[in-house]
């Protein structure tokens, strides 16, 4: 049996204010900082993902396993309280 090459693109969505940005990744792993900057944010912005009905912060150095269709929220210069 031949090994299959994985060329699948993973699409995630990052909400910035009223706008939602679609990002395409060719790898299943990305840091919080990479997601923020590719969505047009900066290191000063907060990045969150909803897990189990709660918003969980994703830190800059944290490596996230990306799943197709996943949604993140980018908060300019801030944190969700």
PDB file of N, CA, C and O in Angstrom:
ATOM      1  N   UNK A   1       0.845  -1.184   0.000  1.00  0.00           N
ATOM      2  CA  UNK A   1       0.000   0.000   0.000  1.00  0.00           C
ATOM      3  C   UNK A   1       0.889   1.245   0.000  1.00  0.00           C
ATOM      4  O   UNK A   1       1.842   1.325   0.775  1.00  0.00           O
ATOM      5  N   UNK A   2       0.586   2.202  -0.853  1.00  0.00           N
ATOM      6  CA  UNK A   2       1.377   3.424  -0.941  1.00  0.00           C
ATOM      7  C   UNK A   2       0.967   4.434   0.119  1.00  0.00           C
ATOM      8  O   UNK A   2      -0.206   4.552   0.473  1.00  0.00           O
ATOM      9  N   UNK A   3       1.961   5.156   0.615  1.00  0.00           N
ATOM     10  CA  UNK A   3       1.666   6.242   1.550  1.00  0.00           C
ATOM     11  C   UNK A   3       1.086   7.405   0.752  1.00  0.00           C
ATOM     12  O   UNK A   3       1.565   7.721  -0.337  1.00  0.00           O
ATOM     13  N   UNK A   4       0.054   8.038   1.300  1.00  0.00           N
ATOM     14  CA  UNK A   4      -0.569   9.155   0.608  1.00  0.00           C
ATOM     15  C   UNK A   4       0.080  10.468   1.037  1.00  0.00           C
ATOM     16  O   UNK A   4       0.371  10.680   2.214  1.00  0.00           O
ATOM     17  N   UNK A   5       0.298  11.337   0.063  1.00  0.00           N
ATOM     18  CA  UNK A   5       0.820  12.665   0.348  1.00  0.00           C
ATOM     19  C   UNK A   5      -0.339  13.541   0.760  1.00  0.00           C
ATOM     20  O   UNK A   5      -1.385  13.548   0.110  1.00  0.00           O
ATOM     21  N   UNK A   6      -0.157  14.280   1.838  1.00  0.00           N
ATOM     22  CA  UNK A   6      -1.239  15.114   2.337  1.00  0.00           C
ATOM     23  C   UNK A   6      -1.047  16.552   1.872  1.00  0.00           C
ATOM     24  O   UNK A   6      -0.184  17.265   2.385  1.00  0.00           O
ATOM     25  N   UNK A   7      -1.848  16.973   0.906  1.00  0.00           N
ATOM     26  CA  UNK A   7      -1.793  18.328   0.385  1.00  0.00           C
ATOM     27  C   UNK A   7      -3.073  19.081   0.706  1.00  0.00           C
ATOM     28  O   UNK A   7      -3.429  20.032   0.010  1.00  0.00           O
ATOM     29  N   UNK A   8      -3.755  18.667   1.740  1.00  0.00           N
ATOM     30  CA  UNK A   8      -5.028  19.264   2.099  1.00  0.00           C
ATOM     31  C   UNK A   8      -4.833  20.652   2.701  1.00  0.00           C
ATOM     32  O   UNK A   8      -3.914  20.875   3.490  1.00  0.00           O
ATOM     33  N   UNK A   9      -5.698  21.570   2.323  1.00  0.00           N
ATOM     34  CA  UNK A   9      -5.678  22.916   2.873  1.00  0.00           C
ATOM     35  C   UNK A   9      -6.709  22.979   3.991  1.00  0.00           C
ATOM     36  O   UNK A   9      -7.841  22.522   3.831  1.00  0.00           O
ATOM     37  N   UNK A  10      -6.310  23.547   5.119  1.00  0.00           N
ATOM     38  CA  UNK A  10      -7.212  23.719   6.258  1.00  0.00           C
ATOM     39  C   UNK A  10      -7.669  25.169   6.270  1.00  0.00           C
ATOM     40  O   UNK A  10      -6.853  26.090   6.261  1.00  0.00           O
ATOM     41  N   UNK A  11      -8.981  25.358   6.291  1.00  0.00           N
ATOM     42  CA  UNK A  11      -9.573  26.695   6.305  1.00  0.00           C
ATOM     43  C   UNK A  11     -10.049  27.011   7.721  1.00  0.00           C
ATOM     44  O   UNK A  11     -10.830  26.256   8.299  1.00  0.00           O
ATOM     45  N   UNK A  12      -9.582  28.122   8.275  1.00  0.00           N
ATOM     46  CA  UNK A  12     -10.083  28.585   9.572  1.00  0.00           C
ATOM     47  C   UNK A  12     -10.610  30.006   9.392  1.00  0.00           C
ATOM     48  O   UNK A  12     -10.335  30.658   8.385  1.00  0.00           O
ATOM     49  N   UNK A  13     -11.358  30.470  10.365  1.00  0.00           N
ATOM     50  CA  UNK A  13     -11.955  31.796  10.305  1.00  0.00           C
ATOM     51  C   UNK A  13     -11.592  32.569  11.565  1.00  0.00           C
ATOM     52  O   UNK A  13     -11.663  32.037  12.673  1.00  0.00           O
ATOM     53  N   UNK A  14     -11.204  33.826  11.388  1.00  0.00           N
ATOM     54  CA  UNK A  14     -10.845  34.683  12.516  1.00  0.00           C
ATOM     55  C   UNK A  14     -11.720  35.924  12.450  1.00  0.00           C
ATOM     56  O   UNK A  14     -11.672  36.673  11.474  1.00  0.00           O
ATOM     57  N   UNK A  15     -12.516  36.141  13.484  1.00  0.00           N
ATOM     58  CA  UNK A  15     -13.394  37.311  13.542  1.00  0.00           C
ATOM     59  C   UNK A  15     -12.625  38.480  14.144  1.00  0.00           C
ATOM     60  O   UNK A  15     -12.045  38.374  15.225  1.00  0.00           O
ATOM     61  N   UNK A  16     -12.636  39.610  13.411  1.00  0.00           N
ATOM     62  CA  UNK A  16     -12.010  40.863  13.857  1.00  0.00           C
ATOM     63  C   UNK A  16     -13.084  41.930  13.808  1.00  0.00           C
ATOM     64  O   UNK A  16     -13.405  42.428  12.729  1.00  0.00           O
ATOM     65  N   UNK A  17     -13.645  42.292  14.943  1.00  0.00           N
ATOM     66  CA  UNK A  17     -14.727  43.271  14.956  1.00  0.00           C
ATOM     67  C   UNK A  17     -15.922  42.721  14.212  1.00  0.00           C
ATOM     68  O   UNK A  17     -16.428  41.649  14.544  1.00  0.00           O
ATOM     69  N   UNK A  18     -16.382  43.459  13.194  1.00  0.00           N
ATOM     70  CA  UNK A  18     -17.527  43.013  12.397  1.00  0.00           C
ATOM     71  C   UNK A  18     -17.109  42.153  11.196  1.00  0.00           C
ATOM     72  O   UNK A  18     -17.957  41.619  10.481  1.00  0.00           O
ATOM     73  N   UNK A  19     -15.813  42.030  10.989  1.00  0.00           N
ATOM     74  CA  UNK A  19     -15.277  41.326   9.826  1.00  0.00           C
ATOM     75  C   UNK A  19     -14.780  39.941  10.224  1.00  0.00           C
ATOM     76  O   UNK A  19     -14.236  39.754  11.313  1.00  0.00           O
ATOM     77  N   UNK A  20     -14.973  38.971   9.329  1.00  0.00           N
ATOM     78  CA  UNK A  20     -14.421  37.637   9.546  1.00  0.00           C
ATOM     79  C   UNK A  20     -13.466  37.332   8.403  1.00  0.00           C
ATOM     80  O   UNK A  20     -13.824  37.451   7.231  1.00  0.00           O
ATOM     81  N   UNK A  21     -12.244  36.935   8.757  1.00  0.00           N
ATOM     82  CA  UNK A  21     -11.198  36.663   7.779  1.00  0.00           C
ATOM     83  C   UNK A  21     -11.039  35.154   7.637  1.00  0.00           C
ATOM     84  O   UNK A  21     -10.949  34.432   8.631  1.00  0.00           O
ATOM     85  N   UNK A  22     -11.004  34.688   6.398  1.00  0.00           N
ATOM     86  CA  UNK A  22     -10.767  33.270   6.128  1.00  0.00           C
ATOM     87  C   UNK A  22      -9.284  33.084   5.870  1.00  0.00           C
ATOM     88  O   UNK A  22      -8.704  33.766   5.024  1.00  0.00           O
ATOM     89  N   UNK A  23      -8.667  32.160   6.598  1.00  0.00           N
ATOM     90  CA  UNK A  23      -7.249  31.867   6.425  1.00  0.00           C
ATOM     91  C   UNK A  23      -7.078  30.431   5.955  1.00  0.00           C
ATOM     92  O   UNK A  23      -7.792  29.533   6.403  1.00  0.00           O
ATOM     93  N   UNK A  24      -6.138  30.218   5.058  1.00  0.00           N
ATOM     94  CA  UNK A  24      -5.828  28.884   4.554  1.00  0.00           C
ATOM     95  C   UNK A  24      -4.455  28.464   5.061  1.00  0.00           C
ATOM     96  O   UNK A  24      -3.481  29.206   4.931  1.00  0.00           O
ATOM     97  N   UNK A  25      -4.388  27.279   5.636  1.00  0.00           N
ATOM     98  CA  UNK A  25      -3.134  26.714   6.133  1.00  0.00           C
ATOM     99  C   UNK A  25      -2.872  25.390   5.440  1.00  0.00           C
ATOM    100  O   UNK A  25      -3.799  24.614   5.207  1.00  0.00           O
ATOM    101  N   UNK A  26      -1.620  25.130   5.109  1.00  0.00           N
ATOM    102  CA  UNK A  26      -1.242  23.855   4.504  1.00  0.00           C
ATOM    103  C   UNK A  26      -0.654  22.913   5.540  1.00  0.00           C
ATOM    104  O   UNK A  26      -0.198  21.820   5.204  1.00  0.00           O
ATOM    105  N   UNK A  27      -0.664  23.329   6.783  1.00  0.00           N
ATOM    106  CA  UNK A  27      -0.207  22.495   7.888  1.00  0.00           C
ATOM    107  C   UNK A  27      -1.273  22.535   8.978  1.00  0.00           C
ATOM    108  O   UNK A  27      -2.020  23.509   9.083  1.00  0.00           O
ATOM    109  N   UNK A  28      -1.344  21.498   9.775  1.00  0.00           N
ATOM    110  CA  UNK A  28      -2.374  21.415  10.811  1.00  0.00           C
ATOM    111  C   UNK A  28      -1.954  22.087  12.114  1.00  0.00           C
ATOM    112  O   UNK A  28      -2.731  22.117  13.069  1.00  0.00           O
ATOM    113  N   UNK A  29      -0.740  22.626  12.166  1.00  0.00           N
ATOM    114  CA  UNK A  29      -0.255  23.262  13.385  1.00  0.00           C
ATOM    115  C   UNK A  29       0.148  24.707  13.096  1.00  0.00           C
ATOM    116  O   UNK A  29       0.770  25.003  12.076  1.00  0.00           O
ATOM    117  N   UNK A  30      -0.223  25.600  14.020  1.00  0.00           N
ATOM    118  CA  UNK A  30       0.165  27.012  13.901  1.00  0.00           C
ATOM    119  C   UNK A  30       0.238  27.596  15.306  1.00  0.00           C
ATOM    120  O   UNK A  30      -0.467  27.146  16.209  1.00  0.00           O
ATOM    121  N   UNK A  31       1.089  28.595  15.487  1.00  0.00           N
ATOM    122  CA  UNK A  31       1.160  29.281  16.783  1.00  0.00           C
ATOM    123  C   UNK A  31       0.068  30.351  16.841  1.00  0.00           C
ATOM    124  O   UNK A  31      -0.451  30.787  15.814  1.00  0.00           O
ATOM    125  N   UNK A  32      -0.261  30.758  18.049  1.00  0.00           N
ATOM    126  CA  UNK A  32      -1.224  31.838  18.227  1.00  0.00           C
ATOM    127  C   UNK A  32      -0.767  33.098  17.514  1.00  0.00           C
ATOM    128  O   UNK A  32      -1.574  33.791  16.893  1.00  0.00           O
ATOM    129  N   UNK A  33       0.523  33.401  17.598  1.00  0.00           N
ATOM    130  CA  UNK A  33       1.061  34.600  16.944  1.00  0.00           C
ATOM    131  C   UNK A  33       0.920  34.507  15.427  1.00  0.00           C
ATOM    132  O   UNK A  33       0.584  35.498  14.780  1.00  0.00           O
ATOM    133  N   UNK A  34       1.169  33.344  14.857  1.00  0.00           N
ATOM    134  CA  UNK A  34       1.033  33.179  13.414  1.00  0.00           C
ATOM    135  C   UNK A  34      -0.420  33.409  12.973  1.00  0.00           C
ATOM    136  O   UNK A  34      -0.666  34.065  11.961  1.00  0.00           O
ATOM    137  N   UNK A  35      -1.362  32.878  13.723  1.00  0.00           N
ATOM    138  CA  UNK A  35      -2.778  33.071  13.391  1.00  0.00           C
ATOM    139  C   UNK A  35      -3.133  34.553  13.479  1.00  0.00           C
ATOM    140  O   UNK A  35      -3.792  35.091  12.589  1.00  0.00           O
ATOM    141  N   UNK A  36      -2.694  35.214  14.558  1.00  0.00           N
ATOM    142  CA  UNK A  36      -2.999  36.639  14.738  1.00  0.00           C
ATOM    143  C   UNK A  36      -2.434  37.484  13.595  1.00  0.00           C
ATOM    144  O   UNK A  36      -3.148  38.310  13.027  1.00  0.00           O
ATOM    145  N   UNK A  37      -1.173  37.286  13.259  1.00  0.00           N
ATOM    146  CA  UNK A  37      -0.556  38.132  12.240  1.00  0.00           C
ATOM    147  C   UNK A  37      -1.125  37.847  10.854  1.00  0.00           C
ATOM    148  O   UNK A  37      -1.291  38.766  10.052  1.00  0.00           O
ATOM    149  N   UNK A  38      -1.424  36.591  10.567  1.00  0.00           N
ATOM    150  CA  UNK A  38      -2.020  36.275   9.257  1.00  0.00           C
ATOM    151  C   UNK A  38      -3.429  36.839   9.135  1.00  0.00           C
ATOM    152  O   UNK A  38      -3.910  37.070   8.026  1.00  0.00           O
ATOM    153  N   UNK A  39      -4.098  37.063  10.274  1.00  0.00           N
ATOM    154  CA  UNK A  39      -5.446  37.652  10.261  1.00  0.00           C
ATOM    155  C   UNK A  39      -5.393  39.172  10.284  1.00  0.00           C
ATOM    156  O   UNK A  39      -6.439  39.822  10.296  1.00  0.00           O
ATOM    157  N   UNK A  40      -4.185  39.757  10.290  1.00  0.00           N
ATOM    158  CA  UNK A  40      -4.039  41.205  10.271  1.00  0.00           C
ATOM    159  C   UNK A  40      -3.916  41.825  11.642  1.00  0.00           C
ATOM    160  O   UNK A  40      -4.001  43.046  11.780  1.00  0.00           O
ATOM    161  N   UNK A  41      -3.716  41.004  12.664  1.00  0.00           N
ATOM    162  CA  UNK A  41      -3.556  41.502  14.023  1.00  0.00           C
ATOM    163  C   UNK A  41      -2.100  41.681  14.389  1.00  0.00           C
ATOM    164  O   UNK A  41      -1.205  41.507  13.562  1.00  0.00           O
ATOM    165  N   UNK A  42      -1.879  42.035  15.651  1.00  0.00           N
ATOM    166  CA  UNK A  42      -0.513  42.214  16.145  1.00  0.00           C
ATOM    167  C   UNK A  42      -0.317  41.379  17.413  1.00  0.00           C
ATOM    168  O   UNK A  42      -1.260  40.779  17.928  1.00  0.00           O
ATOM    169  N   UNK A  43       0.908  41.351  17.897  1.00  0.00           N
ATOM    170  CA  UNK A  43       1.216  40.598  19.112  1.00  0.00           C
ATOM    171  C   UNK A  43       0.485  41.157  20.330  1.00  0.00           C
ATOM    172  O   UNK A  43       0.309  40.456  21.326  1.00  0.00           O
ATOM    173  N   UNK A  44       0.061  42.413  20.252  1.00  0.00           N
ATOM    174  CA  UNK A  44      -0.651  43.038  21.384  1.00  0.00           C
ATOM    175  C   UNK A  44      -2.121  42.618  21.448  1.00  0.00           C
ATOM    176  O   UNK A  44      -2.780  42.839  22.464  1.00  0.00           O
ATOM    177  N   UNK A  45      -2.638  42.020  20.384  1.00  0.00           N
ATOM    178  CA  UNK A  45      -4.040  41.622  20.339  1.00  0.00           C
ATOM    179  C   UNK A  45      -4.258  40.293  21.057  1.00  0.00           C
ATOM    180  O   UNK A  45      -3.342  39.481  21.183  1.00  0.00           O
ATOM    181  N   UNK A  46      -5.471  40.091  21.516  1.00  0.00           N
ATOM    182  CA  UNK A  46      -5.835  38.826  22.152  1.00  0.00           C
ATOM    183  C   UNK A  46      -6.469  37.901  21.133  1.00  0.00           C
ATOM    184  O   UNK A  46      -7.238  38.344  20.279  1.00  0.00           O
ATOM    185  N   UNK A  47      -6.149  36.605  21.218  1.00  0.00           N
ATOM    186  CA  UNK A  47      -6.725  35.605  20.317  1.00  0.00           C
ATOM    187  C   UNK A  47      -7.438  34.570  21.168  1.00  0.00           C
ATOM    188  O   UNK A  47      -6.889  34.087  22.159  1.00  0.00           O
ATOM    189  N   UNK A  48      -8.665  34.231  20.781  1.00  0.00           N
ATOM    190  CA  UNK A  48      -9.494  33.313  21.561  1.00  0.00           C
ATOM    191  C   UNK A  48     -10.150  32.294  20.651  1.00  0.00           C
ATOM    192  O   UNK A  48     -10.417  32.556  19.479  1.00  0.00           O
ATOM    193  N   UNK A  49     -10.404  31.120  21.225  1.00  0.00           N
ATOM    194  CA  UNK A  49     -11.149  30.070  20.555  1.00  0.00           C
ATOM    195  C   UNK A  49     -12.234  29.618  21.522  1.00  0.00           C
ATOM    196  O   UNK A  49     -12.012  29.573  22.732  1.00  0.00           O
ATOM    197  N   UNK A  50     -13.390  29.289  20.998  1.00  0.00           N
ATOM    198  CA  UNK A  50     -14.487  28.830  21.844  1.00  0.00           C
ATOM    199  C   UNK A  50     -14.390  27.321  22.025  1.00  0.00           C
ATOM    200  O   UNK A  50     -14.402  26.565  21.054  1.00  0.00           O
ATOM    201  N   UNK A  51     -14.293  26.896  23.278  1.00  0.00           N
ATOM    202  CA  UNK A  51     -14.215  25.464  23.595  1.00  0.00           C
ATOM    203  C   UNK A  51     -15.216  25.163  24.694  1.00  0.00           C
ATOM    204  O   UNK A  51     -15.117  25.700  25.797  1.00  0.00           O
ATOM    205  N   UNK A  52     -16.157  24.323  24.400  1.00  0.00           N
ATOM    206  CA  UNK A  52     -17.157  23.946  25.398  1.00  0.00           C
ATOM    207  C   UNK A  52     -17.988  25.129  25.872  1.00  0.00           C
ATOM    208  O   UNK A  52     -18.406  25.169  27.029  1.00  0.00           O
ATOM    209  N   UNK A  53     -18.231  26.090  24.990  1.00  0.00           N
ATOM    210  CA  UNK A  53     -19.032  27.253  25.349  1.00  0.00           C
ATOM    211  C   UNK A  53     -18.268  28.347  26.062  1.00  0.00           C
ATOM    212  O   UNK A  53     -18.854  29.366  26.430  1.00  0.00           O
ATOM    213  N   UNK A  54     -16.964  28.162  26.269  1.00  0.00           N
ATOM    214  CA  UNK A  54     -16.132  29.178  26.921  1.00  0.00           C
ATOM    215  C   UNK A  54     -15.094  29.694  25.946  1.00  0.00           C
ATOM    216  O   UNK A  54     -14.581  28.946  25.114  1.00  0.00           O
ATOM    217  N   UNK A  55     -14.780  31.001  26.055  1.00  0.00           N
ATOM    218  CA  UNK A  55     -13.702  31.576  25.257  1.00  0.00           C
ATOM    219  C   UNK A  55     -12.387  31.311  25.968  1.00  0.00           C
ATOM    220  O   UNK A  55     -12.196  31.722  27.113  1.00  0.00           O
ATOM    221  N   UNK A  56     -11.490  30.630  25.291  1.00  0.00           N
ATOM    222  CA  UNK A  56     -10.192  30.263  25.854  1.00  0.00           C
ATOM    223  C   UNK A  56      -9.111  31.023  25.096  1.00  0.00           C
ATOM    224  O   UNK A  56      -9.062  30.984  23.867  1.00  0.00           O
ATOM    225  N   UNK A  57      -8.241  31.718  25.839  1.00  0.00           N
ATOM    226  CA  UNK A  57      -7.173  32.488  25.201  1.00  0.00           C
ATOM    227  C   UNK A  57      -6.128  31.561  24.589  1.00  0.00           C
ATOM    228  O   UNK A  57      -5.769  30.535  25.166  1.00  0.00           O
ATOM    229  N   UNK A  58      -5.654  31.941  23.418  1.00  0.00           N
ATOM    230  CA  UNK A  58      -4.556  31.252  22.748  1.00  0.00           C
ATOM    231  C   UNK A  58      -3.362  32.195  22.830  1.00  0.00           C
ATOM    232  O   UNK A  58      -3.396  33.289  22.267  1.00  0.00           O
ATOM    233  N   UNK A  59      -2.311  31.781  23.525  1.00  0.00           N
ATOM    234  CA  UNK A  59      -1.135  32.640  23.678  1.00  0.00           C
ATOM    235  C   UNK A  59      -0.293  32.630  22.407  1.00  0.00           C
ATOM    236  O   UNK A  59      -0.451  31.758  21.552  1.00  0.00           O
ATOM    237  N   UNK A  60       0.596  33.603  22.294  1.00  0.00           N
ATOM    238  CA  UNK A  60       1.433  33.738  21.094  1.00  0.00           C
ATOM    239  C   UNK A  60       2.268  32.490  20.822  1.00  0.00           C
ATOM    240  O   UNK A  60       2.374  32.059  19.674  1.00  0.00           O
ATOM    241  N   UNK A  61       2.856  31.908  21.853  1.00  0.00           N
ATOM    242  CA  UNK A  61       3.756  30.773  21.677  1.00  0.00           C
ATOM    243  C   UNK A  61       3.025  29.432  21.633  1.00  0.00           C
ATOM    244  O   UNK A  61       3.625  28.408  21.304  1.00  0.00           O
ATOM    245  N   UNK A  62       1.744  29.436  21.960  1.00  0.00           N
ATOM    246  CA  UNK A  62       0.976  28.191  21.994  1.00  0.00           C
ATOM    247  C   UNK A  62       0.787  27.635  20.584  1.00  0.00           C
ATOM    248  O   UNK A  62       0.409  28.357  19.661  1.00  0.00           O
ATOM    249  N   UNK A  63       1.058  26.342  20.437  1.00  0.00           N
ATOM    250  CA  UNK A  63       0.857  25.675  19.154  1.00  0.00           C
ATOM    251  C   UNK A  63      -0.543  25.066  19.168  1.00  0.00           C
ATOM    252  O   UNK A  63      -0.895  24.283  20.051  1.00  0.00           O
ATOM    253  N   UNK A  64      -1.327  25.449  18.165  1.00  0.00           N
ATOM    254  CA  UNK A  64      -2.718  25.014  18.070  1.00  0.00           C
ATOM    255  C   UNK A  64      -2.854  24.011  16.939  1.00  0.00           C
ATOM    256  O   UNK A  64      -2.313  24.213  15.852  1.00  0.00           O
ATOM    257  N   UNK A  65      -3.581  22.922  17.198  1.00  0.00           N
ATOM    258  CA  UNK A  65      -3.910  21.990  16.132  1.00  0.00           C
ATOM    259  C   UNK A  65      -5.155  22.528  15.439  1.00  0.00           C
ATOM    260  O   UNK A  65      -6.216  22.648  16.053  1.00  0.00           O
ATOM    261  N   UNK A  66      -5.020  22.848  14.170  1.00  0.00           N
ATOM    262  CA  UNK A  66      -6.105  23.465  13.418  1.00  0.00           C
ATOM    263  C   UNK A  66      -7.037  22.418  12.821  1.00  0.00           C
ATOM    264  O   UNK A  66      -6.607  21.354  12.375  1.00  0.00           O
ATOM    265  N   UNK A  67      -8.319  22.751  12.825  1.00  0.00           N
ATOM    266  CA  UNK A  67      -9.343  21.886  12.244  1.00  0.00           C
ATOM    267  C   UNK A  67     -10.139  22.695  11.227  1.00  0.00           C
ATOM    268  O   UNK A  67     -10.464  23.859  11.460  1.00  0.00           O
ATOM    269  N   UNK A  68     -10.443  22.074  10.118  1.00  0.00           N
ATOM    270  CA  UNK A  68     -11.162  22.750   9.045  1.00  0.00           C
ATOM    271  C   UNK A  68     -12.463  23.351   9.563  1.00  0.00           C
ATOM    272  O   UNK A  68     -13.255  22.674  10.218  1.00  0.00           O
ATOM    273  N   UNK A  69     -12.676  24.640   9.259  1.00  0.00           N
ATOM    274  CA  UNK A  69     -13.905  25.326   9.662  1.00  0.00           C
ATOM    275  C   UNK A  69     -13.884  25.913  11.056  1.00  0.00           C
ATOM    276  O   UNK A  69     -14.886  26.476  11.496  1.00  0.00           O
ATOM    277  N   UNK A  70     -12.779  25.800  11.759  1.00  0.00           N
ATOM    278  CA  UNK A  70     -12.671  26.299  13.133  1.00  0.00           C
ATOM    279  C   UNK A  70     -12.723  27.828  13.162  1.00  0.00           C
ATOM    280  O   UNK A  70     -12.255  28.494  12.238  1.00  0.00           O
ATOM    281  N   UNK A  71     -13.302  28.376  14.243  1.00  0.00           N
ATOM    282  CA  UNK A  71     -13.470  29.825  14.379  1.00  0.00           C
ATOM    283  C   UNK A  71     -12.687  30.361  15.578  1.00  0.00           C
ATOM    284  O   UNK A  71     -12.711  29.788  16.667  1.00  0.00           O
ATOM    285  N   UNK A  72     -11.994  31.474  15.345  1.00  0.00           N
ATOM    286  CA  UNK A  72     -11.250  32.187  16.373  1.00  0.00           C
ATOM    287  C   UNK A  72     -11.775  33.615  16.435  1.00  0.00           C
ATOM    288  O   UNK A  72     -12.438  34.086  15.510  1.00  0.00           O
ATOM    289  N   UNK A  73     -11.469  34.307  17.549  1.00  0.00           N
ATOM    290  CA  UNK A  73     -11.836  35.703  17.696  1.00  0.00           C
ATOM    291  C   UNK A  73     -10.575  36.480  18.053  1.00  0.00           C
ATOM    292  O   UNK A  73      -9.823  36.083  18.944  1.00  0.00           O
ATOM    293  N   UNK A  74     -10.349  37.589  17.355  1.00  0.00           N
ATOM    294  CA  UNK A  74      -9.199  38.456  17.591  1.00  0.00           C
ATOM    295  C   UNK A  74      -9.720  39.736  18.244  1.00  0.00           C
ATOM    296  O   UNK A  74     -10.566  40.426  17.675  1.00  0.00           O
ATOM    297  N   UNK A  75      -9.217  40.050  19.436  1.00  0.00           N
ATOM    298  CA  UNK A  75      -9.628  41.243  20.179  1.00  0.00           C
ATOM    299  C   UNK A  75      -8.468  42.230  20.137  1.00  0.00           C
ATOM    300  O   UNK A  75      -7.425  41.977  20.740  1.00  0.00           O
ATOM    301  N   UNK A  76      -8.632  43.359  19.430  1.00  0.00           N
ATOM    302  CA  UNK A  76      -7.560  44.346  19.343  1.00  0.00           C
ATOM    303  C   UNK A  76      -7.146  44.856  20.731  1.00  0.00           C
ATOM    304  O   UNK A  76      -7.974  45.324  21.513  1.00  0.00           O
ATOM    305  N   UNK A  77      -5.847  44.751  21.010  1.00  0.00           N
ATOM    306  CA  UNK A  77      -5.261  45.236  22.260  1.00  0.00           C
ATOM    307  C   UNK A  77      -6.041  44.836  23.499  1.00  0.00           C
ATOM    308  O   UNK A  77      -6.153  45.618  24.442  1.00  0.00           O
ATOM    309  N   UNK A  78      -6.573  43.642  23.505  1.00  0.00           N
ATOM    310  CA  UNK A  78      -7.375  43.327  24.680  1.00  0.00           C
ATOM    311  C   UNK A  78      -7.582  41.870  24.963  1.00  0.00           C
ATOM    312  O   UNK A  78      -7.111  40.968  24.270  1.00  0.00           O
ATOM    313  N   UNK A  79      -8.326  41.704  26.037  1.00  0.00           N
ATOM    314  CA  UNK A  79      -8.673  40.373  26.516  1.00  0.00           C
ATOM    315  C   UNK A  79     -10.158  40.326  26.792  1.00  0.00           C
ATOM    316  O   UNK A  79     -10.784  41.339  27.104  1.00  0.00           O
ATOM    317  N   UNK A  80     -10.711  39.138  26.672  1.00  0.00           N
ATOM    318  CA  UNK A  80     -12.111  38.923  27.031  1.00  0.00           C
ATOM    319  C   UNK A  80     -12.167  38.778  28.530  1.00  0.00           C
ATOM    320  O   UNK A  80     -11.391  38.016  29.107  1.00  0.00           O
ATOM    321  N   UNK A  81     -13.092  39.513  29.191  1.00  0.00           N
ATOM    322  CA  UNK A  81     -13.174  39.367  30.647  1.00  0.00           C
ATOM    323  C   UNK A  81     -14.369  38.562  31.050  1.00  0.00           C
ATOM    324  O   UNK A  81     -14.592  38.341  32.240  1.00  0.00           O
TER     325      UNK A  81
END
